[in-house]
Amino acid sequence: MLNISHNQLNKTIDLSKYKSGKNIMDKTYYKFFNRFLLAFAIVMFIVLFLPWTQNITGKGLVTTLKPNQRPQHIMSQIPGRIEDWYVQEGDFVKKGDTILRISEIKSDYFDDKLVERTNQQIEAKSSSVNAYEGKVQALNRQVSALKNEQQLKLKQTENKLLQSHLKVKSDSIDLEAAKTNITIAERQFNRIKTLQEEGLKAVKDVEEKRLKLQETQAKLISQENKYIASQNEVLNAQLELSRIKATYTDKISKAQSDMYTAQSSGYDAKAQVTKLENAATNYKMRNDLLYVTAPQSGYINKVLTGGIGVTFKEGEELVGIMPSQYELAVETYVRPIDLPLLHIGEKVRVQFDGWPAIVFSGWPNASYGTYGAKVVAIENFISNNGRYRILLAPDETDHKWPEAIRIGSGAKTIALLEDVPIWFELWRQINSFPPNYYQPDGTDSKVSKKDKK
């Protein structure tokens, strides 16, 4: 019955006359099925030309939009020992409320009066600074007095030197007068002696002239001594002038050296005062750190280091806190091949875990249970999972996100791209091509502008 013979029985014999033929040939459901297949094929062909929104799907978590609104751990800046707890898990605390009290474990800070004693050291060092300042002022006055005294002494010696020079001149004039007198006396003596030898003068007159000559010679010798003595006085005045300069230079230099030493000691004391003030401030702040307070208002999540008498190091996590005021966001991850297709401000649909939803990824308008979001940040460096992190914020123009969503819950994201026919999307999926690259409104690149020109 393969109907391969040229002698076709169905054309020569009417099979519908037989009982079995009637049971087969009279059935009509095959005709309806064929019509259904034809209608389905036509519908599917029409569907291939319906618009399909290309998208990029990803998985992420619910987080907060701002870093200061995310859950955080409270740590202590100093090591210590837990003494008292003032909260328990689930409590609401305001900013500045005390969470726990700790005590010191370092022997350098065991003294309860450490700040008070440091302030006493500061007062003592401050008095030392004042004493050095007073010494510097006294030495400055001493230097000024020595300089004034030096000027007066120099002036006095200079006057004495000038007097000596004048006395030398006077003595030199007297010496010249004495020399003139002795010349006259010798001439008179020789004249009298000549006259006496001629018998014109008596011997008495000669003796008187000889006596007068001797007196004149004595006066000349005396005047020479005075002249030499006055020259010695000039030398002595010059020597005294040099001595005064050297003496007062030494005194002034010593006083200035003492002044500089006092200034150096004063500066060192000031440095010690500053160091002690810094230490006192640090001690005060350290005492404030013995009470661990809440950095912001929120709820105590979990105590990480519990108990009384437990010691910990600085920077060790003590308790977790969740801020009470926060703005929800979703962080999702996309493949590197899809990263160029995403832009700041682009629309994204979000499906939260635990919230029923009917999702048609290619027809966002026909989906139910999804919420609108927009891209606010795109990470520039790849994450450890080999994908890029995208931060999404709620879309103000869409439905408000559910208030019962908690930070850390899962979410699925659908980034909406270009609208294409379904047949094109099927062809792209079969060939494993990426979605179409496009620039959304308001983000045209320079290259696209040049192309348009």
Secondary structure as UniProt FT lines:
FT   HELIX           9..12
FT   HELIX           15..17
FT   HELIX           19..25
FT   HELIX           29..47
FT   TURN            48..49
FT   STRAND          51..64
FT   HELIX           67..69
FT   STRAND          72..75
FT   STRAND          80..85
FT   TURN            89..90
FT   STRAND          92..93
FT   TURN            95..96
FT   STRAND          98..103
FT   HELIX           107..109
FT   TURN            112..113
FT   HELIX           114..197
FT   TURN            198..199
FT   HELIX           203..288
FT   TURN            289..290
FT   STRAND          291..293
FT   STRAND          298..303
FT   STRAND          311..312
FT   TURN            314..315
FT   STRAND          317..323
FT   STRAND          328..334
FT   HELIX           336..341
FT   TURN            344..345
FT   STRAND          347..352
FT   TURN            353..354
FT   TURN            361..362
FT   HELIX           364..366
FT   STRAND          371..378
FT   TURN            384..385
FT   STRAND          388..394
FT   TURN            396..397
FT   TURN            403..404
FT   TURN            407..408
FT   STRAND          410..421
FT   HELIX           422..430
FT   TURN            431..432
FT   TURN            441..442
FT   HELIX           446..452
//
